[in-house]
Amino acid sequence: IESSLQRCGAGGGDASEGGLASAARYTAHLADMLVEGRYRQDGGDDNDGDHDICLCRACLERVTRAIDADTERYEQETAAYIDAVTAEEDQERQIRQTLSLNAEIAAAAEDDKDDNADADVQKRLSGDELVKSAAVNFESEVATLQAAVKEYQEELSHLDELMREQIQRAAILSREEDLIFMDQNDVEIDAKEFENVSRQLTARCTEAHTEAMALSKVNLHSALFDIVVSDDCDGGKGNGGPYTPSFPRINGMRLAHRPRFDLGWAEINCAWASAAQLLLFIGSSIKFTSEDLRIVPMSSCAKIMEIRGSKNYVHNLGMDLDQGDGRNGSSSSNASHWTSRPNDHLVMIPAIRAFNALLSQVFEHLPKQNKATKEEQPFQISRTAIGSYDLMRLHEEEGPNASAVIFCIAKNLKWLAFNSRPASS
């Protein structure tokens, strides 16, 4: 089959021999025979009989592909043949048109030969006019082109100038951008430094706040003035004799109203001076000022000034040794230095009353400053009384014991030192 197809295609595209037509007919004949499954050998006639061909699927596919390939090639050759014929026809038509035009031109030339000389001159003149007109048109076109070129050159110059301006602007923007980046870097550096400073300040503020909180828990009154009032103090239990167990103490100094045993006026003065300083310190810290009492915490002998109208009365919290009384209160254990005198127990009675009055005013001022504590004060106090003792009867023989009153004053003073806070805290 393949050899038959090759022989069939050997005729090429020669139309005179009928190669394409015969090849097409032969290929169609082979296709019909393949469909019918029969094939007749070359050289035999119609009476020789057909020979059956048993073709497998692979053979059929191979024959089909060969037929398709030849069919495609035939189609390409046919298209090329048609294109060639069309080109020949177009060329022949152009040649005929050219020959016809030449014939017309020759006839017109023959007619022109018969014209007179005047007509020839006129034609020559008309030809010169046409040439001049063409030259004028050409010059006008050249002038137009020159104007266009000039306009383009001006536009190009303008564009060049714009380009230079854009380059300058780009350079300026680039410098500005660099400056902005530098400023940004500076700002970032400053931000880092500010962050570090802020962190340090925050840490310092935290430390300061912690320290302030810690200091707020420290009671300066009780820290500066150590008051010891034990249960074995007089407290009204003793009668002030030589066998009294102990005394209230402030900063190690014994509080009393008269000398006893080894207790002299110097120590009593020092103890009451410390008590006066504490009361003055507490009053100033809670913004308190008495209207009729003033305290003067002198180291030699503290004093309380009582204002009654236009008169001022000064009371000594102890014995003013500078007055030359002779009661120097030696610390010797010799009994002769504390030998009781008739009025020793009455020396400090007015000062104790004034001190108790000032202490009661401070207690009254505490609730106004909202500094009161839930813990109740040891003894109720008023201007003329403390606890169950009436200070107006201290001078009487059957009146309250002065040591008991001092004990109550010391207890209340200790409570006040622990529970009072500055008004601004």
C-alpha positions as CSV (number, residue, x, y, z in Angstrom):
1,I,0.0,0.0,0.0
2,E,2.8,2.4,0.9
3,S,4.7,1.7,-2.3
4,S,1.5,2.4,-4.3
5,L,1.0,5.7,-2.5
6,Q,4.6,6.7,-3.2
7,R,4.2,5.8,-6.8
8,C,1.0,7.7,-7.0
9,G,2.6,10.8,-5.5
10,A,5.5,10.7,-7.8
11,G,3.5,12.4,-10.5
12,G,3.9,15.7,-8.5
13,G,1.8,18.7,-9.4
14,D,2.0,18.4,-13.2
15,A,-1.5,19.3,-14.3
16,S,-0.8,18.2,-18.0
17,E,-0.2,14.7,-17.0
18,G,-3.0,14.7,-14.5
19,G,-0.8,13.8,-11.6
20,L,-2.9,15.3,-8.8
21,A,-6.2,14.2,-10.2
22,S,-5.0,10.6,-10.8
23,A,-3.4,10.6,-7.3
24,A,-6.6,11.8,-5.7
25,R,-8.6,9.2,-7.6
26,Y,-6.1,6.4,-6.7
27,T,-6.1,7.4,-3.1
28,A,-9.9,7.5,-2.9
29,H,-9.9,4.0,-4.5
30,L,-7.5,2.7,-1.9
31,A,-9.5,4.2,0.9
32,D,-12.7,2.5,-0.4
33,M,-10.9,-0.8,-0.7
34,L,-9.5,-0.4,2.9
35,V,-13.0,0.3,4.1
36,E,-14.2,-2.8,2.4
37,G,-11.1,-4.8,3.6
38,R,-10.1,-5.8,0.0
39,Y,-7.2,-5.0,-2.3
40,R,-6.5,-5.7,-5.9
41,Q,-3.0,-6.3,-7.2
42,D,-1.6,-4.1,-9.9
43,G,-1.5,-5.5,-13.4
44,G,-4.6,-7.6,-13.0
45,D,-7.9,-6.9,-14.7
46,D,-11.4,-6.9,-13.3
47,N,-11.8,-10.6,-14.0
48,D,-8.7,-11.6,-12.1
49,G,-10.6,-11.5,-8.9
50,D,-9.9,-9.6,-5.7
51,H,-7.7,-10.8,-3.0
52,D,-8.8,-10.4,0.6
53,I,-6.5,-8.6,2.9
54,C,-6.7,-9.1,6.6
55,L,-5.4,-6.0,8.3
56,C,-4.8,-5.6,12.0
57,R,-5.6,-2.5,13.9
58,A,-2.0,-1.2,13.8
59,C,-1.8,-1.6,10.1
60,L,-5.1,0.2,9.6
61,E,-3.8,3.1,11.8
62,R,-0.6,3.2,9.8
63,V,-2.4,3.3,6.5
64,T,-4.7,6.0,7.8
65,R,-1.8,8.1,8.9
66,A,-0.2,7.7,5.5
67,I,-3.4,8.7,3.8
68,D,-3.8,11.7,6.0
69,A,-0.2,12.9,5.4
70,D,-0.6,12.5,1.6
71,T,-4.0,14.3,1.8
72,E,-2.5,17.2,3.6
73,R,0.4,17.4,1.2
74,Y,-2.1,17.3,-1.7
75,E,-4.0,20.2,-0.2
76,Q,-0.9,22.3,0.2
77,E,0.2,21.6,-3.4
78,T,-3.3,22.5,-4.6
79,A,-3.3,25.8,-2.6
80,A,0.2,26.6,-4.1
81,Y,-1.1,25.9,-7.6
82,I,-4.1,28.1,-7.1
83,D,-1.9,31.0,-5.8
84,A,0.4,30.6,-8.8
85,V,-2.4,30.7,-11.3
86,T,-3.9,33.8,-9.6
87,A,-0.6,35.6,-9.7
88,E,-0.2,34.8,-13.4
89,E,-3.7,36.1,-14.1
90,D,-3.0,39.3,-12.2
91,Q,0.3,39.8,-14.1
92,E,-1.4,39.2,-17.4
93,R,-4.1,41.7,-16.6
94,Q,-1.5,44.4,-15.6
95,I,0.4,43.8,-18.8
96,R,-2.8,44.2,-20.8
97,Q,-3.7,47.5,-19.0
98,T,-0.2,48.8,-19.6
99,L,-0.4,47.9,-23.3
100,S,-3.8,49.6,-23.6
101,L,-2.4,52.8,-21.9
102,N,0.6,52.9,-24.2
103,A,-1.6,52.6,-27.2
104,E,-3.8,55.5,-26.0
105,I,-0.6,57.6,-25.4
106,A,0.7,56.8,-28.9
107,A,-2.6,57.8,-30.5
108,A,-2.6,61.0,-28.5
109,A,1.0,61.7,-29.6
110,E,0.0,61.2,-33.2
111,D,-2.8,63.7,-32.7
112,D,-0.4,66.2,-31.2
113,K,1.9,66.1,-34.2
114,D,-0.9,67.5,-36.4
115,D,-1.4,70.6,-34.2
116,N,0.1,73.9,-35.3
117,A,3.2,75.6,-34.0
118,D,1.1,78.0,-31.9
119,A,-0.4,75.1,-30.1
120,D,3.0,73.6,-29.4
121,V,4.2,77.0,-28.0
122,Q,1.1,77.2,-25.9
123,K,1.7,73.7,-24.6
124,R,5.3,74.5,-23.8
125,L,4.2,77.6,-22.0
126,S,1.6,75.7,-20.1
127,G,4.3,73.1,-19.2
128,D,6.5,75.9,-17.9
129,E,3.6,77.2,-15.8
130,L,3.1,73.7,-14.4
131,V,6.8,73.5,-13.6
132,K,6.7,76.9,-12.0
133,S,3.6,76.0,-10.1
134,A,5.2,72.8,-8.9
135,A,8.3,74.7,-7.9
136,V,6.2,77.3,-6.0
137,N,4.3,74.4,-4.3
138,F,7.6,72.7,-3.5
139,E,9.0,75.9,-2.1
140,S,5.9,76.5,0.0
141,E,6.1,72.9,1.3
142,V,9.8,73.5,2.1
143,A,8.9,76.7,3.9
144,T,6.2,74.8,5.9
145,L,8.7,72.1,6.8
146,Q,11.3,74.7,7.8
147,A,8.7,76.4,10.1
148,A,7.7,73.0,11.5
149,V,11.4,72.2,12.1
150,K,11.9,75.6,13.8
151,E,8.8,74.9,16.0
152,Y,10.1,71.5,16.8
153,Q,13.5,72.9,17.7
154,E,11.9,75.5,20.0
155,E,9.8,72.8,21.6
156,L,12.9,70.7,22.0
157,S,14.7,73.6,23.6
158,H,11.8,74.1,26.0
159,L,11.7,70.4,26.8
160,D,15.5,70.6,27.5
161,E,15.0,73.5,29.8
162,L,12.2,71.7,31.6
163,M,14.5,68.7,31.9
164,R,17.2,70.8,33.4
165,E,14.7,72.2,35.9
166,Q,13.5,68.8,36.8
167,I,17.1,67.6,37.3
168,Q,17.7,70.6,39.6
169,R,14.5,70.0,41.4
170,A,15.4,66.3,41.8
171,A,18.8,67.3,43.2
172,I,17.2,69.7,45.6
173,L,14.6,67.1,46.6
174,S,17.4,64.6,47.1
175,R,19.3,67.0,49.4
176,E,16.1,67.7,51.3
177,E,15.4,64.0,51.6
178,D,18.9,63.5,53.0
179,L,18.4,66.3,55.5
180,I,15.0,64.8,56.4
181,F,16.7,61.4,57.0
182,M,19.4,63.1,59.1
183,D,16.7,64.9,61.1
184,Q,14.8,61.6,61.5
185,N,18.0,59.9,62.8
186,D,18.5,62.8,65.2
187,V,14.9,62.5,66.4
188,E,15.3,58.8,66.8
189,I,18.5,59.3,68.8
190,D,16.7,62.0,70.9
191,A,13.8,59.6,71.4
192,K,16.1,56.9,72.6
193,E,17.8,59.3,75.0
194,F,14.4,60.6,76.2
195,E,13.3,57.0,76.6
196,N,16.4,56.3,78.7
197,V,15.9,59.5,80.7
198,S,12.2,58.8,81.2
199,R,13.1,55.2,82.3
200,Q,15.6,56.6,84.8
201,L,13.2,59.3,86.0
202,T,10.5,56.7,86.4
203,A,12.8,54.5,88.4
204,R,13.8,57.5,90.5
205,C,10.1,58.5,91.0
206,T,9.3,54.9,91.9
207,E,12.2,54.9,94.4
208,A,11.1,58.3,95.8
209,H,7.5,57.1,96.1
210,T,8.7,53.9,97.8
211,E,10.8,56.0,100.1
212,A,8.0,58.4,100.8
213,M,5.7,55.5,101.5
214,A,8.3,54.1,103.9
215,L,8.8,57.5,105.5
216,S,5.1,58.0,105.8
217,K,5.0,54.9,108.0
218,V,7.7,56.4,110.3
219,N,6.3,58.4,113.1
220,L,8.8,61.1,113.7
221,H,7.2,62.1,117.0
222,S,7.7,58.7,118.6
223,A,11.0,58.3,116.9
224,L,12.4,61.5,118.3
225,F,10.8,61.3,121.7
226,D,10.9,57.9,123.5
227,I,8.3,57.9,126.2
228,V,8.3,54.9,128.6
229,V,5.4,54.5,130.9
230,S,5.4,51.2,132.7
231,D,2.6,49.7,134.8
232,D,4.8,50.0,137.9
233,C,4.9,53.8,137.7
234,D,3.2,55.7,140.4
235,G,-0.1,56.0,138.6
236,G,-1.7,57.0,141.9
237,K,-0.7,53.8,143.5
238,G,2.0,55.3,145.8
239,N,2.0,58.3,147.9
240,G,5.2,59.8,146.6
241,G,7.3,58.5,149.4
242,P,11.0,57.4,149.1
243,Y,10.0,53.8,148.1
244,T,8.1,54.7,144.9
245,P,9.1,52.1,142.3
246,S,9.6,54.2,139.1
247,F,8.7,57.3,137.1
248,P,7.5,57.9,133.5
249,R,10.5,58.7,131.3
250,I,10.9,60.7,128.2
251,N,14.2,60.3,126.3
252,G,15.6,58.6,129.5
253,M,14.7,61.6,131.8
254,R,12.2,61.1,134.6
255,L,9.0,63.1,134.7
256,A,8.1,64.3,138.2
257,H,6.8,67.4,140.0
258,R,9.5,67.6,142.7
259,P,12.9,66.1,143.6
260,R,13.1,62.6,145.1
261,F,16.0,60.4,146.1
262,D,18.6,60.9,143.3
263,L,16.1,62.8,141.1
264,G,16.9,66.5,141.1
265,W,15.5,69.6,139.4
266,A,18.1,69.4,136.6
267,E,16.7,66.1,135.3
268,I,13.1,67.2,136.0
269,N,13.7,70.4,134.0
270,C,15.2,68.3,131.1
271,A,12.3,65.9,131.1
272,W,9.7,68.6,131.0
273,A,11.6,70.5,128.3
274,S,11.5,67.4,126.2
275,A,7.7,67.0,126.8
276,A,7.2,70.7,125.9
277,Q,9.2,70.2,122.7
278,L,7.2,67.1,121.8
279,L,3.9,69.0,122.4
280,L,5.1,72.0,120.4
281,F,6.3,69.6,117.6
282,I,2.9,67.8,117.4
283,G,1.0,71.1,117.5
284,S,3.0,72.6,114.6
285,S,2.7,69.4,112.5
286,I,-1.1,69.3,112.8
287,K,-1.4,73.0,112.2
288,F,-2.6,73.8,115.7
289,T,-2.2,77.1,117.5
290,S,-3.7,77.7,121.0
291,E,-5.5,81.0,121.5
292,D,-4.5,81.5,125.2
293,L,-1.5,79.2,125.8
294,R,2.0,79.5,124.4
295,I,4.8,77.0,125.1
296,V,8.5,77.9,125.3
297,P,10.7,74.8,125.3
298,M,13.8,76.3,126.9
299,S,16.6,73.8,127.7
300,S,17.2,75.3,131.2
301,C,13.5,75.4,132.2
302,A,10.6,75.1,129.8
303,K,7.8,77.6,130.3
304,I,4.1,77.9,129.5
305,M,2.7,81.4,129.0
306,E,-1.0,81.8,129.8
307,I,-2.9,84.7,128.3
308,R,-5.8,86.0,130.4
309,G,-7.1,89.2,128.7
310,S,-4.4,91.8,128.8
311,K,-2.3,89.9,131.4
312,N,0.2,87.2,130.7
313,Y,1.2,84.5,133.3
314,V,4.4,82.5,132.9
315,H,4.5,79.0,134.5
316,N,7.8,77.1,134.8
317,L,7.8,73.4,134.0
318,G,10.3,72.7,136.7
319,M,12.6,75.0,138.7
320,D,14.3,77.9,136.9
321,L,17.8,77.4,138.3
322,D,19.0,80.7,136.8
323,Q,16.9,82.5,139.4
324,G,19.4,81.5,142.1
325,D,16.9,79.6,144.2
326,G,19.6,77.2,145.3
327,R,17.7,74.1,144.3
328,N,20.2,72.9,141.8
329,G,18.9,69.4,141.9
330,S,22.2,67.6,142.2
331,S,22.1,64.0,141.0
332,S,23.9,62.7,144.1
333,S,22.2,60.1,146.1
334,N,22.7,62.1,149.3
335,A,19.3,62.7,150.9
336,S,20.1,66.2,151.9
337,H,19.8,67.3,148.2
338,W,16.2,66.3,147.9
339,T,15.1,67.0,151.5
340,S,11.5,67.9,151.3
341,R,10.6,71.5,151.9
342,P,7.2,72.8,152.8
343,N,6.2,74.1,149.3
344,D,8.1,71.7,147.0
345,H,4.9,69.8,146.0
346,L,3.2,73.1,145.0
347,V,5.9,74.6,142.8
348,M,4.7,72.9,139.5
349,I,1.0,72.8,140.2
350,P,0.1,75.8,137.9
351,A,2.5,74.6,135.2
352,I,1.0,71.1,135.3
353,R,-2.5,72.6,135.0
354,A,-1.5,74.8,132.0
355,F,0.3,71.8,130.3
356,N,-2.8,69.7,130.7
357,A,-5.0,72.5,129.3
358,L,-2.8,72.8,126.2
359,L,-2.7,69.0,125.8
360,S,-6.5,68.9,125.9
361,Q,-6.7,71.5,123.2
362,V,-4.4,69.4,121.0
363,F,-6.7,66.4,121.6
364,E,-9.7,68.4,120.6
365,H,-8.0,69.6,117.4
366,L,-7.1,66.0,116.2
367,P,-10.6,65.0,115.0
368,K,-10.8,68.3,113.0
369,Q,-7.7,67.2,111.1
370,N,-9.2,63.7,110.5
371,K,-6.2,62.2,112.3
372,A,-8.2,60.4,114.9
373,T,-7.4,56.7,115.2
374,K,-9.7,53.8,116.2
375,E,-7.6,53.2,119.2
376,E,-9.0,55.2,122.1
377,Q,-6.8,57.5,124.1
378,P,-5.8,56.1,127.5
379,F,-7.5,58.8,129.6
380,Q,-10.2,61.3,128.8
381,I,-8.9,64.8,129.1
382,S,-10.3,68.2,129.5
383,R,-8.9,71.6,130.4
384,T,-9.1,71.0,134.2
385,A,-9.2,67.2,134.4
386,I,-7.6,64.1,133.2
387,G,-9.0,60.6,133.8
388,S,-10.7,60.8,137.1
389,Y,-8.5,63.5,138.5
390,D,-9.6,67.1,139.0
391,L,-6.5,69.2,138.6
392,M,-8.1,72.1,140.4
393,R,-7.7,70.2,143.6
394,L,-4.0,69.3,143.3
395,H,-3.1,71.8,146.0
396,E,-5.5,70.3,148.6
397,E,-4.3,67.8,151.1
398,E,-7.1,65.4,150.2
399,G,-6.8,66.1,146.5
400,P,-5.4,63.8,143.8
401,N,-1.8,62.7,143.8
402,A,0.3,64.8,141.5
403,S,2.4,61.8,140.5
404,A,-0.8,60.0,139.3
405,V,-1.7,63.1,137.2
406,I,1.8,63.1,135.6
407,F,1.4,59.4,134.9
408,C,-1.9,60.1,133.0
409,I,-0.3,63.0,131.2
410,A,2.6,60.8,130.1
411,K,0.3,58.0,128.9
412,N,-1.8,60.5,126.8
413,L,1.3,62.2,125.5
414,K,2.8,58.8,124.4
415,W,-0.5,57.9,122.7
416,L,-0.5,61.3,121.0
417,A,3.1,60.8,119.7
418,F,2.2,57.5,118.2
419,N,-1.2,58.4,116.6
420,S,-0.8,62.0,115.4
421,R,0.3,62.6,111.8
422,P,1.3,65.8,109.9
423,A,-1.7,67.6,108.5
424,S,-0.2,67.4,104.9
425,S,0.3,63.6,104.9
